[in-house]
Amino acid sequence: TRVATVELVFGPEPGSDDDQQPVSMRRSVQPGADGSQFAINGAGVSQADYLARLESLGIYPKARNFLVLQGDVQKTARRQGKELTRMLEEVAGSWELKADYEALQAEKFHREDAARELYVQRRNAVQEKKRVAQQKEEAKRYEKLEKQRKEL
């Protein structure tokens, strides 16, 4: 029978002091079989467990950053604008954080608006304080001149 198998082994860098054990990820496909068989370190696992483990290792199979297929480089070079951005977000895995990013960005804009409003209020208060101080000085001058006029 024909079987296609792909196995990837993750382990510490050769010569490193890291005592991390190697992790073997294997997927096998047989014509006519019901889907693929998945294994981690030789033990059969579900597809969901297999994909979750790949993601924990920084590999996002849905983003297709695990394997570059023939023709993908040319296709990628032809992409522009939002399509290119979306593809790069998928490969980097940042698309998973998009909702959090947008919520935090909205909060940032809200806080910036609040800070601008507080700055305007402070600036207005400083200007009002100066205006009141000028009026006070003008009132003192008037009283002094009025006093001098009465003395004449």
N, CA, C and O atoms as a GROMACS GRO file, in nm:
protein
  608
    1THR      N    1   0.084  -0.120   0.000
    1THR     CA    2   0.000   0.000   0.000
    1THR      C    3   0.088   0.124   0.000
    1THR      O    4   0.201   0.125   0.049
    2ARG      N    5   0.030   0.229  -0.057
    2ARG     CA    6   0.103   0.356  -0.061
    2ARG      C    7   0.066   0.439   0.061
    2ARG      O    8  -0.051   0.450   0.097
    3VAL      N    9   0.166   0.498   0.123
    3VAL     CA   10   0.147   0.583   0.239
    3VAL      C   11   0.238   0.704   0.225
    3VAL      O   12   0.356   0.690   0.190
    4ALA      N   13   0.184   0.822   0.251
    4ALA     CA   14   0.265   0.944   0.255
    4ALA      C   15   0.275   0.986   0.401
    4ALA      O   16   0.174   1.002   0.470
    5THR      N   17   0.398   1.005   0.446
    5THR     CA   18   0.420   1.042   0.586
    5THR      C   19   0.515   1.160   0.592
    5THR      O   20   0.616   1.167   0.522
    6VAL      N   21   0.479   1.253   0.678
    6VAL     CA   22   0.565   1.368   0.705
    6VAL      C   23   0.592   1.369   0.854
    6VAL      O   24   0.500   1.360   0.935
    7GLU      N   25   0.720   1.378   0.891
    7GLU     CA   26   0.757   1.382   1.032
    7GLU      C   27   0.853   1.498   1.054
    7GLU      O   28   0.946   1.521   0.978
    8LEU      N   29   0.825   1.570   1.161
    8LEU     CA   30   0.908   1.684   1.199
    8LEU      C   31   0.951   1.662   1.342
    8LEU      O   32   0.869   1.634   1.429
    9VAL      N   33   1.080   1.677   1.368
    9VAL     CA   34   1.132   1.656   1.502
    9VAL      C   35   1.187   1.789   1.553
    9VAL      O   36   1.275   1.849   1.492
   10PHE      N   37   1.133   1.833   1.667
   10PHE     CA   38   1.181   1.955   1.733
   10PHE      C   39   1.269   1.913   1.849
   10PHE      O   40   1.235   1.823   1.926
   11GLY      N   41   1.381   1.979   1.861
   11GLY     CA   42   1.467   1.948   1.974
   11GLY      C   43   1.559   2.064   2.003
   11GLY      O   44   1.554   2.166   1.934
   12PRO      N   45   1.643   2.051   2.104
   12PRO     CA   46   1.737   2.158   2.136
   12PRO      C   47   1.842   2.173   2.027
   12PRO      O   48   1.868   2.080   1.950
   13GLU      N   49   1.902   2.290   2.020
   13GLU     CA   50   2.010   2.315   1.925
   13GLU      C   51   2.124   2.217   1.952
   13GLU      O   52   2.155   2.188   2.068
   14PRO      N   53   2.186   2.165   1.847
   14PRO     CA   54   2.299   2.075   1.869
   14PRO      C   55   2.410   2.148   1.946
   14PRO      O   56   2.445   2.262   1.912
   15GLY      N   57   2.462   2.083   2.048
   15GLY     CA   58   2.569   2.141   2.126
   15GLY      C   59   2.523   2.235   2.236
   15GLY      O   60   2.606   2.289   2.310
   16SER      N   61   2.390   2.257   2.250
   16SER     CA   62   2.341   2.346   2.354
   16SER      C   63   2.330   2.269   2.486
   16SER      O   64   2.328   2.146   2.489
   17ASP      N   65   2.321   2.345   2.593
   17ASP     CA   66   2.308   2.284   2.726
   17ASP      C   67   2.162   2.256   2.761
   17ASP      O   68   2.133   2.208   2.870
   18ASP      N   69   2.070   2.286   2.669
   18ASP     CA   70   1.927   2.269   2.694
   18ASP      C   71   1.895   2.120   2.711
   18ASP      O   72   1.935   2.039   2.628
   19ASP      N   73   1.824   2.085   2.818
   19ASP     CA   74   1.790   1.945   2.843
   19ASP      C   75   1.650   1.910   2.791
   19ASP      O   76   1.591   1.811   2.833
   20GLN      N   77   1.599   1.993   2.702
   20GLN     CA   78   1.466   1.970   2.644
   20GLN      C   79   1.467   1.842   2.560
   20GLN      O   80   1.560   1.817   2.484
   21GLN      N   81   1.362   1.762   2.576
   21GLN     CA   82   1.350   1.638   2.500
   21GLN      C   83   1.296   1.668   2.360
   21GLN      O   84   1.211   1.756   2.345
   22PRO      N   85   1.344   1.598   2.258
   22PRO     CA   86   1.291   1.619   2.124
   22PRO      C   87   1.142   1.582   2.116
   22PRO      O   88   1.096   1.491   2.185
   23VAL      N   89   1.069   1.655   2.032
   23VAL     CA   90   0.927   1.628   2.010
   23VAL      C   91   0.911   1.588   1.864
   23VAL      O   92   0.953   1.660   1.774
   24SER      N   93   0.849   1.472   1.841
   24SER     CA   94   0.827   1.421   1.707
   24SER      C   95   0.680   1.441   1.669
   24SER      O   96   0.590   1.397   1.740
   25MET      N   97   0.658   1.509   1.557
   25MET     CA   98   0.522   1.533   1.506
   25MET      C   99   0.512   1.458   1.373
   25MET      O  100   0.593   1.480   1.282
   26ARG      N  101   0.411   1.368   1.360
   26ARG     CA  102   0.400   1.289   1.238
   26ARG      C  103   0.255   1.286   1.189
   26ARG      O  104   0.161   1.274   1.267
   27ARG      N  105   0.241   1.296   1.056
   27ARG     CA  106   0.110   1.285   0.991
   27ARG      C  107   0.125   1.187   0.876
   27ARG      O  108   0.218   1.197   0.796
   28SER      N  109   0.033   1.093   0.868
   28SER     CA  110   0.035   0.993   0.761
   28SER      C  111  -0.098   0.996   0.687
   28SER      O  112  -0.204   1.015   0.746
   29VAL      N  113  -0.088   0.975   0.554
   29VAL     CA  114  -0.207   0.973   0.469
   29VAL      C  115  -0.199   0.849   0.380
   29VAL      O  116  -0.096   0.820   0.321
   30GLN      N  117  -0.313   0.776   0.373
   30GLN     CA  118  -0.322   0.659   0.287
   30GLN      C  119  -0.438   0.680   0.191
   30GLN      O  120  -0.544   0.726   0.232
   31PRO      N  121  -0.418   0.646   0.063
   31PRO     CA  122  -0.531   0.656  -0.030
   31PRO      C  123  -0.644   0.566   0.015
   31PRO      O  124  -0.622   0.450   0.051
   32GLY      N  125  -0.766   0.618   0.013
   32GLY     CA  126  -0.882   0.540   0.050
   32GLY      C  127  -0.907   0.535   0.200
   32GLY      O  128  -1.013   0.490   0.244
   33ALA      N  129  -0.812   0.580   0.280
   33ALA     CA  130  -0.832   0.581   0.426
   33ALA      C  131  -0.917   0.701   0.463
   33ALA      O  132  -0.927   0.798   0.388
   34ASP      N  133  -0.977   0.693   0.580
   34ASP     CA  134  -1.060   0.804   0.628
   34ASP      C  135  -0.971   0.912   0.688
   34ASP      O  136  -0.948   0.914   0.809
   35GLY      N  137  -0.922   1.001   0.607
   35GLY     CA  138  -0.842   1.113   0.656
   35GLY      C  139  -0.700   1.074   0.691
   35GLY      O  140  -0.648   0.974   0.642
   36SER      N  141  -0.640   1.153   0.774
   36SER     CA  142  -0.501   1.136   0.812
   36SER      C  143  -0.491   1.075   0.952
   36SER      O  144  -0.585   1.080   1.031
   37GLN      N  145  -0.373   1.018   0.978
   37GLN     CA  146  -0.342   0.972   1.112
   37GLN      C  147  -0.235   1.066   1.168
   37GLN      O  148  -0.139   1.100   1.099
   38PHE      N  149  -0.254   1.107   1.293
   38PHE     CA  150  -0.164   1.202   1.356
   38PHE      C  151  -0.098   1.136   1.476
   38PHE      O  152  -0.160   1.058   1.548
   39ALA      N  153   0.031   1.170   1.497
   39ALA     CA  154   0.103   1.115   1.612
   39ALA      C  155   0.198   1.219   1.668
   39ALA      O  156   0.260   1.296   1.595
   40ILE      N  157   0.208   1.220   1.800
   40ILE     CA  158   0.307   1.304   1.870
   40ILE      C  159   0.392   1.209   1.952
   40ILE      O  160   0.341   1.136   2.037
   41ASN      N  161   0.522   1.210   1.926
   41ASN     CA  162   0.617   1.120   1.993
   41ASN      C  163   0.573   0.974   1.980
   41ASN      O  164   0.587   0.895   2.074
   42GLY      N  165   0.519   0.938   1.862
   42GLY     CA  166   0.481   0.800   1.834
   42GLY      C  167   0.343   0.760   1.882
   42GLY      O  168   0.296   0.653   1.846
   43ALA      N  169   0.277   0.843   1.962
   43ALA     CA  170   0.145   0.808   2.014
   43ALA      C  171   0.038   0.875   1.928
   43ALA      O  172   0.046   0.994   1.900
   44GLY      N  173  -0.062   0.797   1.887
   44GLY     CA  174  -0.170   0.851   1.807
   44GLY      C  175  -0.250   0.956   1.883
   44GLY      O  176  -0.282   0.937   2.000
   45VAL      N  177  -0.283   1.067   1.816
   45VAL     CA  178  -0.360   1.175   1.877
   45VAL      C  179  -0.465   1.223   1.777
   45VAL      O  180  -0.459   1.191   1.658
   46SER      N  181  -0.560   1.300   1.826
   46SER     CA  182  -0.662   1.356   1.737
   46SER      C  183  -0.601   1.472   1.657
   46SER      O  184  -0.496   1.526   1.692
   47GLN      N  185  -0.669   1.507   1.550
   47GLN     CA  186  -0.622   1.619   1.468
   47GLN      C  187  -0.620   1.748   1.550
   47GLN      O  188  -0.529   1.829   1.536
   48ALA      N  189  -0.721   1.767   1.635
   48ALA     CA  190  -0.728   1.888   1.717
   48ALA      C  191  -0.608   1.897   1.812
   48ALA      O  192  -0.548   2.003   1.828
   49ASP      N  193  -0.572   1.783   1.875
   49ASP     CA  194  -0.456   1.782   1.965
   49ASP      C  195  -0.327   1.808   1.887
   49ASP      O  196  -0.239   1.880   1.934
   50TYR      N  197  -0.317   1.749   1.769
   50TYR     CA  198  -0.199   1.766   1.684
   50TYR      C  199  -0.182   1.913   1.645
   50TYR      O  200  -0.073   1.968   1.657
   51LEU      N  201  -0.291   1.975   1.600
   51LEU     CA  202  -0.285   2.116   1.559
   51LEU      C  203  -0.256   2.207   1.677
   51LEU      O  204  -0.182   2.305   1.665
   52ALA      N  205  -0.315   2.176   1.792
   52ALA     CA  206  -0.290   2.257   1.912
   52ALA      C  207  -0.143   2.249   1.952
   52ALA      O  208  -0.083   2.350   1.990
   53ARG      N  209  -0.083   2.130   1.942
   53ARG     CA  210   0.058   2.116   1.977
   53ARG      C  211   0.147   2.191   1.878
   53ARG      O  212   0.245   2.254   1.919
   54LEU      N  213   0.113   2.186   1.748
   54LEU     CA  214   0.189   2.262   1.649
   54LEU      C  215   0.185   2.410   1.680
   54LEU      O  216   0.287   2.479   1.675
   55GLU      N  217   0.065   2.461   1.713
   55GLU     CA  218   0.051   2.603   1.746
   55GLU      C  219   0.131   2.639   1.870
   55GLU      O  220   0.187   2.748   1.877
   56SER      N  221   0.136   2.548   1.968
   56SER     CA  222   0.214   2.576   2.089
   56SER      C  223   0.363   2.585   2.057
   56SER      O  224   0.439   2.647   2.131
   57LEU      N  225   0.404   2.524   1.947
   57LEU     CA  226   0.544   2.530   1.903
   57LEU      C  227   0.568   2.647   1.807
   57LEU      O  228   0.679   2.663   1.756
   58GLY      N  229   0.465   2.727   1.782
   58GLY     CA  230   0.480   2.845   1.695
   58GLY      C  231   0.458   2.817   1.549
   58GLY      O  232   0.500   2.896   1.464
   59ILE      N  233   0.392   2.706   1.518
   59ILE     CA  234   0.362   2.671   1.378
   59ILE      C  235   0.212   2.675   1.360
   59ILE      O  236   0.138   2.607   1.432
   60TYR      N  237   0.166   2.756   1.265
   60TYR     CA  238   0.022   2.773   1.241
   60TYR      C  239  -0.013   2.710   1.106
   60TYR      O  240  -0.001   2.776   1.002
   61PRO      N  241  -0.056   2.584   1.106
   61PRO     CA  242  -0.082   2.513   0.980
   61PRO      C  243  -0.185   2.583   0.892
   61PRO      O  244  -0.173   2.581   0.769
   62LYS      N  245  -0.286   2.644   0.951
   62LYS     CA  246  -0.387   2.715   0.872
   62LYS      C  247  -0.327   2.835   0.801
   62LYS      O  248  -0.376   2.876   0.696
   63ALA      N  249  -0.221   2.891   0.858
   63ALA     CA  250  -0.156   3.008   0.799
   63ALA      C  251  -0.059   2.966   0.689
   63ALA      O  252  -0.007   3.051   0.616
   64ARG      N  253  -0.035   2.840   0.678
   64ARG     CA  254   0.053   2.785   0.575
   64ARG      C  255   0.196   2.838   0.590
   64ARG      O  256   0.264   2.863   0.491
   65ASN      N  257   0.242   2.855   0.715
   65ASN     CA  258   0.380   2.894   0.736
   65ASN      C  259   0.467   2.772   0.769
   65ASN      O  260   0.585   2.785   0.802
   66PHE      N  261   0.407   2.654   0.760
   66PHE     CA  262   0.475   2.531   0.794
   66PHE      C  263   0.548   2.474   0.673
   66PHE      O  264   0.653   2.411   0.686
   67LEU      N  265   0.491   2.497   0.558
   67LEU     CA  266   0.544   2.439   0.436
   67LEU      C  267   0.517   2.535   0.322
   67LEU      O  268   0.404   2.581   0.307
   68VAL      N  269   0.616   2.567   0.241
   68VAL     CA  270   0.598   2.655   0.126
   68VAL      C  271   0.572   2.568   0.005
   68VAL      O  272   0.658   2.490  -0.037
   69LEU      N  273   0.454   2.582  -0.051
   69LEU     CA  274   0.416   2.500  -0.165
   69LEU      C  275   0.466   2.564  -0.295
   69LEU      O  276   0.488   2.685  -0.301
   70GLN      N  277   0.482   2.481  -0.398
   70GLN     CA  278   0.528   2.529  -0.526
   70GLN      C  279   0.431   2.634  -0.578
   70GLN      O  280   0.310   2.611  -0.578
   71GLY      N  281   0.480   2.746  -0.622
   71GLY     CA  282   0.396   2.853  -0.677
   71GLY      C  283   0.354   2.956  -0.573
   71GLY      O  284   0.310   3.065  -0.611
   72ASP      N  285   0.368   2.926  -0.443
   72ASP     CA  286   0.327   3.021  -0.339
   72ASP      C  287   0.412   3.147  -0.340
   72ASP      O  288   0.362   3.256  -0.312
   73VAL      N  289   0.541   3.134  -0.370
   73VAL     CA  290   0.629   3.251  -0.369
   73VAL      C  291   0.584   3.350  -0.476
   73VAL      O  292   0.577   3.470  -0.450
   74GLN      N  293   0.555   3.301  -0.596
   74GLN     CA  294   0.509   3.390  -0.704
   74GLN      C  295   0.374   3.451  -0.670
   74GLN      O  296   0.352   3.570  -0.693
   75LYS      N  297   0.284   3.370  -0.615
   75LYS     CA  298   0.152   3.420  -0.575
   75LYS      C  299   0.164   3.530  -0.471
   75LYS      O  300   0.094   3.631  -0.476
   76THR      N  301   0.254   3.510  -0.376
   76THR     CA  302   0.275   3.608  -0.270
   76THR      C  303   0.332   3.737  -0.328
   76THR      O  304   0.292   3.846  -0.287
   77ALA      N  305   0.422   3.726  -0.423
   77ALA     CA  306   0.483   3.845  -0.484
   77ALA      C  307   0.380   3.927  -0.560
   77ALA      O  308   0.396   4.048  -0.574
   78ARG      N  309   0.274   3.864  -0.608
   78ARG     CA  310   0.170   3.936  -0.684
   78ARG      C  311   0.067   4.003  -0.593
   78ARG      O  312  -0.008   4.088  -0.640
   79ARG      N  313   0.062   3.967  -0.468
   79ARG     CA  314  -0.038   4.024  -0.377
   79ARG      C  315  -0.004   4.169  -0.344
   79ARG      O  316   0.112   4.209  -0.340
   80GLN      N  317  -0.110   4.245  -0.322
   80GLN     CA  318  -0.092   4.386  -0.290
   80GLN      C  319  -0.193   4.428  -0.184
   80GLN      O  320  -0.294   4.362  -0.164
   81GLY      N  321  -0.164   4.538  -0.118
   81GLY     CA  322  -0.258   4.602  -0.028
   81GLY      C  323  -0.310   4.512   0.081
   81GLY      O  324  -0.235   4.442   0.148
   82LYS      N  325  -0.442   4.515   0.098
   82LYS     CA  326  -0.507   4.442   0.207
   82LYS      C  327  -0.488   4.292   0.195
   82LYS      O  328  -0.476   4.222   0.296
   83GLU      N  329  -0.484   4.242   0.073
   83GLU     CA  330  -0.466   4.098   0.053
   83GLU      C  331  -0.328   4.054   0.104
   83GLU      O  332  -0.316   3.949   0.168
   84LEU      N  333  -0.224   4.133   0.076
   84LEU     CA  334  -0.090   4.102   0.122
   84LEU      C  335  -0.083   4.113   0.276
   84LEU      O  336  -0.024   4.029   0.342
   85THR      N  337  -0.144   4.219   0.329
   85THR     CA  338  -0.145   4.238   0.474
   85THR      C  339  -0.213   4.120   0.543
   85THR      O  340  -0.160   4.068   0.641
   86ARG      N  341  -0.328   4.077   0.492
   86ARG     CA  342  -0.402   3.966   0.551
   86ARG      C  343  -0.318   3.838   0.549
   86ARG      O  344  -0.314   3.765   0.648
   87MET      N  345  -0.250   3.812   0.437
   87MET     CA  346  -0.167   3.692   0.425
   87MET      C  347  -0.051   3.697   0.526
   87MET      O  348  -0.021   3.597   0.590
   88LEU      N  349   0.013   3.814   0.540
   88LEU     CA  350   0.124   3.827   0.635
   88LEU      C  351   0.075   3.812   0.779
   88LEU      O  352   0.144   3.753   0.862
   89GLU      N  353  -0.045   3.864   0.808
   89GLU     CA  354  -0.102   3.848   0.942
   89GLU      C  355  -0.129   3.701   0.972
   89GLU      O  356  -0.108   3.655   1.084
   90GLU      N  357  -0.176   3.626   0.872
   90GLU     CA  358  -0.202   3.484   0.892
   90GLU      C  359  -0.072   3.409   0.917
   90GLU      O  360  -0.065   3.325   1.008
   91VAL      N  361   0.031   3.437   0.838
   91VAL     CA  362   0.159   3.368   0.853
   91VAL      C  363   0.220   3.398   0.989
   91VAL      O  364   0.275   3.309   1.054
   92ALA      N  365   0.212   3.524   1.032
   92ALA     CA  366   0.270   3.563   1.160
   92ALA      C  367   0.185   3.518   1.278
   92ALA      O  368   0.233   3.513   1.391
   93GLY      N  369   0.060   3.485   1.252
   93GLY     CA  370  -0.029   3.445   1.361
   93GLY      C  371  -0.093   3.564   1.431
   93GLY      O  372  -0.166   3.546   1.528
   94SER      N  373  -0.067   3.685   1.382
   94SER     CA  374  -0.122   3.804   1.449
   94SER      C  375  -0.272   3.819   1.425
   94SER      O  376  -0.337   3.894   1.497
   95TRP      N  377  -0.327   3.751   1.327
   95TRP     CA  378  -0.471   3.758   1.302
   95TRP      C  379  -0.550   3.708   1.421
   95TRP      O  380  -0.664   3.747   1.442
   96GLU      N  381  -0.487   3.619   1.502
   96GLU     CA  382  -0.556   3.569   1.621
   96GLU      C  383  -0.571   3.678   1.727
   96GLU      O  384  -0.660   3.671   1.812
   97LEU      N  385  -0.484   3.778   1.721
   97LEU     CA  386  -0.485   3.887   1.820
   97LEU      C  387  -0.557   4.012   1.769
   97LEU      O  388  -0.560   4.114   1.837
   98LYS      N  389  -0.614   4.004   1.650
   98LYS     CA  390  -0.673   4.122   1.587
   98LYS      C  391  -0.785   4.184   1.672
   98LYS      O  392  -0.790   4.306   1.687
   99ALA      N  393  -0.873   4.103   1.726
   99ALA     CA  394  -0.985   4.156   1.807
   99ALA      C  395  -0.932   4.229   1.930
   99ALA      O  396  -0.979   4.338   1.963
  100ASP      N  397  -0.834   4.168   1.998
  100ASP     CA  398  -0.774   4.233   2.115
  100ASP      C  399  -0.707   4.363   2.075
  100ASP      O  400  -0.720   4.465   2.144
  101TYR      N  401  -0.636   4.361   1.963
  101TYR     CA  402  -0.566   4.481   1.915
  101TYR      C  403  -0.666   4.593   1.887
  101TYR      O  404  -0.644   4.708   1.926
  102GLU      N  405  -0.775   4.560   1.818
  102GLU     CA  406  -0.874   4.663   1.785
  102GLU      C  407  -0.940   4.719   1.910
  102GLU      O  408  -0.966   4.839   1.918
  103ALA      N  409  -0.968   4.633   2.008
  103ALA     CA  410  -1.028   4.680   2.134
  103ALA      C  411  -0.932   4.772   2.208
  103ALA      O  412  -0.973   4.876   2.259
  104LEU      N  413  -0.806   4.734   2.214
  104LEU     CA  414  -0.706   4.817   2.281
  104LEU      C  415  -0.683   4.949   2.206
  104LEU      O  416  -0.661   5.053   2.267
  105GLN      N  417  -0.688   4.942   2.073
  105GLN     CA  418  -0.671   5.063   1.994
  105GLN      C  419  -0.787   5.160   2.019
  105GLN      O  420  -0.766   5.281   2.031
  106ALA      N  421  -0.909   5.109   2.027
  106ALA     CA  422  -1.025   5.194   2.056
  106ALA      C  423  -1.011   5.256   2.194
  106ALA      O  424  -1.042   5.374   2.212
  107GLU      N  425  -0.965   5.178   2.292
  107GLU     CA  426  -0.944   5.231   2.427
  107GLU      C  427  -0.837   5.340   2.426
  107GLU      O  428  -0.850   5.441   2.495
  108LYS      N  429  -0.732   5.319   2.348
  108LYS     CA  430  -0.625   5.418   2.336
  108LYS      C  431  -0.679   5.549   2.280
  108LYS      O  432  -0.650   5.656   2.333
  109PHE      N  433  -0.758   5.542   2.173
  109PHE     CA  434  -0.815   5.663   2.115
  109PHE      C  435  -0.905   5.734   2.216
  109PHE      O  436  -0.904   5.857   2.226
  110HIS      N  437  -0.984   5.657   2.291
  110HIS     CA  438  -1.072   5.715   2.393
  110HIS      C  439  -0.990   5.789   2.499
  110HIS      O  440  -1.023   5.900   2.538
  111ARG      N  441  -0.883   5.726   2.545
  111ARG     CA  442  -0.799   5.788   2.648
  111ARG      C  443  -0.726   5.909   2.594
  111ARG      O  444  -0.706   6.007   2.667
  112GLU      N  445  -0.684   5.905   2.469
  112GLU     CA  446  -0.619   6.022   2.409
  112GLU      C  447  -0.716   6.139   2.401
  112GLU      O  448  -0.679   6.253   2.428
  113ASP      N  449  -0.841   6.110   2.364
  113ASP     CA  450  -0.944   6.215   2.359
  113ASP      C  451  -0.966   6.274   2.498
  113ASP      O  452  -0.979   6.395   2.514
  114ALA      N  453  -0.972   6.188   2.598
  114ALA     CA  454  -0.992   6.235   2.736
  114ALA      C  455  -0.873   6.321   2.780
  114ALA      O  456  -0.892   6.424   2.846
  115ALA      N  457  -0.752   6.280   2.743
  115ALA     CA  458  -0.633   6.358   2.779
  115ALA      C  459  -0.634   6.494   2.710
  115ALA      O  460  -0.598   6.595   2.770
  116ARG      N  461  -0.675   6.497   2.582
  116ARG     CA  462  -0.685   6.625   2.510
  116ARG      C  463  -0.787   6.717   2.577
  116ARG      O  464  -0.763   6.836   2.591
  117GLU      N  465  -0.899   6.661   2.618
  117GLU     CA  466  -1.003   6.739   2.684
  117GLU      C  467  -0.950   6.797   2.816
  117GLU      O  468  -0.975   6.913   2.848
  118LEU      N  469  -0.879   6.716   2.892
  118LEU     CA  470  -0.820   6.764   3.018
  118LEU      C  471  -0.718   6.875   2.992
  118LEU      O  472  -0.710   6.971   3.068
  119TYR      N  473  -0.640   6.861   2.886
  119TYR     CA  474  -0.541   6.964   2.852
  119TYR      C  475  -0.611   7.095   2.818
  119TYR      O  476  -0.567   7.201   2.861
  120VAL      N  477  -0.719   7.089   2.740
  120VAL     CA  478  -0.794   7.209   2.704
  120VAL      C  479  -0.852   7.274   2.830
  120VAL      O  480  -0.846   7.396   2.845
  121GLN      N  481  -0.907   7.193   2.920
  121GLN     CA  482  -0.962   7.247   3.045
  121GLN      C  483  -0.852   7.315   3.127
  121GLN      O  484  -0.875   7.422   3.183
  122ARG      N  485  -0.736   7.254   3.135
  122ARG     CA  486  -0.624   7.312   3.211
  122ARG      C  487  -0.580   7.444   3.149
  122ARG      O  488  -0.560   7.543   3.219
  123ARG      N  489  -0.565   7.443   3.016
  123ARG     CA  490  -0.524   7.566   2.945
  123ARG      C  491  -0.626   7.677   2.968
  123ARG      O  492  -0.587   7.791   2.992
  124ASN      N  493  -0.754   7.646   2.962
  124ASN     CA  494  -0.858   7.746   2.986
  124ASN      C  495  -0.852   7.798   3.130
  124ASN      O  496  -0.872   7.917   3.153
  125ALA      N  497  -0.826   7.708   3.226
  125ALA     CA  498  -0.818   7.750   3.366
  125ALA      C  499  -0.699   7.844   3.387
  125ALA      O  500  -0.710   7.943   3.460
  126VAL      N  501  -0.585   7.814   3.323
  126VAL     CA  502  -0.467   7.901   3.334
  126VAL      C  503  -0.497   8.039   3.274
  126VAL      O  504  -0.460   8.141   3.332
  127GLN      N  505  -0.563   8.041   3.158
  127GLN     CA  506  -0.598   8.168   3.095
  127GLN      C  507  -0.696   8.247   3.182
  127GLN      O  508  -0.684   8.369   3.194
  128GLU      N  509  -0.791   8.180   3.241
  128GLU     CA  510  -0.889   8.246   3.329
  128GLU      C  511  -0.819   8.303   3.452
  128GLU      O  512  -0.851   8.413   3.496
  129LYS      N  513  -0.724   8.229   3.506
  129LYS     CA  514  -0.649   8.276   3.622
  129LYS      C  515  -0.571   8.403   3.587
  129LYS      O  516  -0.568   8.498   3.665
  130LYS      N  517  -0.508   8.404   3.469
  130LYS     CA  518  -0.435   8.524   3.425
  130LYS      C  519  -0.530   8.642   3.409
  130LYS      O  520  -0.499   8.754   3.449
  131ARG      N  521  -0.646   8.616   3.349
  131ARG     CA  522  -0.744   8.723   3.327
  131ARG      C  523  -0.792   8.782   3.460
  131ARG      O  524  -0.804   8.903   3.473
  132VAL      N  525  -0.818   8.696   3.558
  132VAL     CA  526  -0.863   8.742   3.690
  132VAL      C  527  -0.751   8.822   3.758
  132VAL      O  528  -0.778   8.925   3.820
  133ALA      N  529  -0.626   8.776   3.744
  133ALA     CA  530  -0.512   8.848   3.803
  133ALA      C  531  -0.499   8.987   3.739
  133ALA      O  532  -0.472   9.084   3.810
  134GLN      N  533  -0.519   8.997   3.608
  134GLN     CA  534  -0.512   9.127   3.539
  134GLN      C  535  -0.625   9.219   3.587
  134GLN      O  536  -0.603   9.338   3.611
  135GLN      N  537  -0.744   9.163   3.601
  135GLN     CA  538  -0.857   9.244   3.649
  135GLN      C  539  -0.831   9.293   3.792
  135GLN      O  540  -0.868   9.405   3.828
  136LYS      N  541  -0.769   9.207   3.873
  136LYS     CA  542  -0.738   9.246   4.011
  136LYS      C  543  -0.639   9.361   4.012
  136LYS      O  544  -0.655   9.458   4.087
  137GLU      N  545  -0.535   9.350   3.928
  137GLU     CA  546  -0.436   9.458   3.918
  137GLU      C  547  -0.501   9.587   3.868
  137GLU      O  548  -0.471   9.695   3.918
  138GLU      N  549  -0.589   9.574   3.771
  138GLU     CA  550  -0.659   9.692   3.717
  138GLU      C  551  -0.748   9.755   3.824
  138GLU      O  552  -0.756   9.878   3.834
  139ALA      N  553  -0.814   9.673   3.905
  139ALA     CA  554  -0.898   9.724   4.013
  139ALA      C  555  -0.812   9.796   4.118
  139ALA      O  556  -0.854   9.900   4.170
  140LYS      N  557  -0.696   9.743   4.150
  140LYS     CA  558  -0.606   9.808   4.246
  140LYS      C  559  -0.560   9.943   4.191
  140LYS      O  560  -0.557  10.042   4.265
  141ARG      N  561  -0.523   9.948   4.064
  141ARG     CA  562  -0.482  10.074   4.001
  141ARG      C  563  -0.594  10.177   4.005
  141ARG      O  564  -0.573  10.294   4.035
  142TYR      N  565  -0.716  10.130   3.975
  142TYR     CA  566  -0.832  10.219   3.976
  142TYR      C  567  -0.854  10.276   4.116
  142TYR      O  568  -0.877  10.396   4.132
  143GLU      N  569  -0.847  10.186   4.218
  143GLU     CA  570  -0.867  10.232   4.356
  143GLU      C  571  -0.759  10.332   4.396
  143GLU      O  572  -0.788  10.429   4.465
  144LYS      N  573  -0.636  10.310   4.354
  144LYS     CA  574  -0.525  10.401   4.386
  144LYS      C  575  -0.549  10.536   4.320
  144LYS      O  576  -0.533  10.641   4.382
  145LEU      N  577  -0.587  10.532   4.192
  145LEU     CA  578  -0.615  10.659   4.121
  145LEU      C  579  -0.736  10.729   4.181
  145LEU      O  580  -0.738  10.852   4.192
  146GLU      N  581  -0.838  10.653   4.219
  146GLU     CA  582  -0.958  10.712   4.280
  146GLU      C  583  -0.920  10.779   4.413
  146GLU      O  584  -0.968  10.888   4.445
  147LYS      N  585  -0.835  10.713   4.488
  147LYS     CA  586  -0.790  10.767   4.617
  147LYS      C  587  -0.711  10.898   4.595
  147LYS      O  588  -0.728  10.995   4.668
  148GLN      N  589  -0.624  10.897   4.492
  148GLN     CA  590  -0.547  11.018   4.460
  148GLN      C  591  -0.638  11.132   4.414
  148GLN      O  592  -0.613  11.248   4.449
  149ARG      N  593  -0.742  11.101   4.338
  149ARG     CA  594  -0.835  11.203   4.292
  149ARG      C  595  -0.910  11.267   4.408
  149ARG      O  596  -0.930  11.388   4.410
  150LYS      N  597  -0.950  11.184   4.504
  150LYS     CA  598  -1.024  11.236   4.620
  150LYS      C  599  -0.933  11.324   4.707
  150LYS      O  600  -0.980  11.420   4.767
  151GLU      N  601  -0.804  11.291   4.712
  151GLU     CA  602  -0.710  11.370   4.791
  151GLU      C  603  -0.684  11.506   4.726
  151GLU      O  604  -0.644  11.598   4.798
  152LEU      N  605  -0.704  11.524   4.601
  152LEU     CA  606  -0.681  11.650   4.531
  152LEU      C  607  -0.796  11.737   4.553
  152LEU      O  608  -0.798  11.849   4.503
   0.00000   0.00000   0.00000
